[in-house]
Amino acid sequence: MDAQVKPGIAAVSLLAFIFAWNNFVFPLILTSSNAQTVTVGALSFLGGDRPKYNLTAAAALVSVIPPLLLALTIQRYLVRGLSFGAVKS
């Protein structure tokens, strides 16, 4: 694959993953209580007479880890793409 194509593919894949991961409304409406996404599951800890803030914070931390790991993994491609745009050959 061409060296100039990889940064663009990395950026698009990161944005597509983040948009899919942060989707909240459709899973809230379409999923049942047996199968929920992490973000919708975190909302269930806030219901009832006593909200469980510690479990909500833990679920928020778990939901942040996959996009963060993906961004750190493809960071070198993103930096390379930015530097290719700055240097004229």
C-alpha positions in Angstrom: 0.0 0.0 0.0 1.2 3.5 -0.8 2.8 5.4 2.1 0.5 8.4 1.4 -2.7 6.3 1.6 -2.1 4.7 5.1 -2.5 8.0 7.1 -5.8 8.7 5.4 -7.1 5.2 6.0 -6.0 5.4 9.7 -7.8 8.7 10.2 -11.0 7.5 8.6 -11.0 4.2 10.5 -10.4 6.1 13.8 -13.3 8.5 13.2 -15.6 5.7 12.0 -14.8 3.6 15.1 -15.3 6.6 17.5 -18.7 7.5 15.8 -19.9 3.9 16.0 -18.6 3.5 19.6 -20.2 6.7 20.9 -23.6 6.0 19.4 -26.1 6.1 22.3 -29.6 6.7 21.0 -30.1 3.7 18.7 -28.8 1.1 21.2 -30.9 2.7 23.9 -34.0 2.3 21.8 -33.3 -1.0 20.0 -31.6 -3.2 22.6 -33.2 -5.1 25.4 -31.9 -5.4 29.0 -30.2 -8.8 28.1 -27.9 -7.3 25.5 -26.7 -3.7 25.9 -23.8 -1.6 24.9 -21.4 -0.3 27.5 -22.7 3.3 27.3 -26.3 2.2 27.7 -25.4 -0.2 30.5 -23.8 2.7 32.4 -27.1 4.5 32.4 -28.8 1.6 34.2 -26.5 2.3 37.3 -28.1 5.7 37.7 -31.7 4.5 38.1 -33.5 3.7 41.3 -33.5 5.4 44.6 -29.8 5.4 45.2 -27.6 6.0 42.1 -24.4 4.0 42.0 -21.8 6.6 41.0 -18.9 4.3 41.5 -20.2 1.7 39.0 -21.1 4.5 36.6 -17.6 5.9 36.7 -16.2 2.4 36.2 -18.4 1.8 33.2 -17.4 5.2 31.8 -13.7 4.2 32.2 -14.3 0.9 30.5 -16.1 2.6 27.6 -13.1 5.0 27.0 -10.4 2.3 26.9 -11.0 0.8 23.3 -11.1 4.2 21.4 -8.0 5.3 23.4 -6.1 2.2 22.6 -7.0 2.4 18.9 -6.0 6.1 18.7 -2.6 5.3 20.4 -2.1 2.3 18.0 -2.6 4.3 14.8 -1.0 7.5 16.1 2.2 7.0 14.1 0.2 6.9 10.9 -1.7 10.1 11.8 1.5 11.9 12.6 3.2 10.7 9.4 0.2 12.0 7.4 0.4 15.4 9.0 4.1 15.6 8.4 3.7 14.6 4.8 1.3 17.5 4.3 3.8 20.0 5.8 6.9 19.0 3.8 7.0 19.8 0.1 8.9 17.3 -2.0 
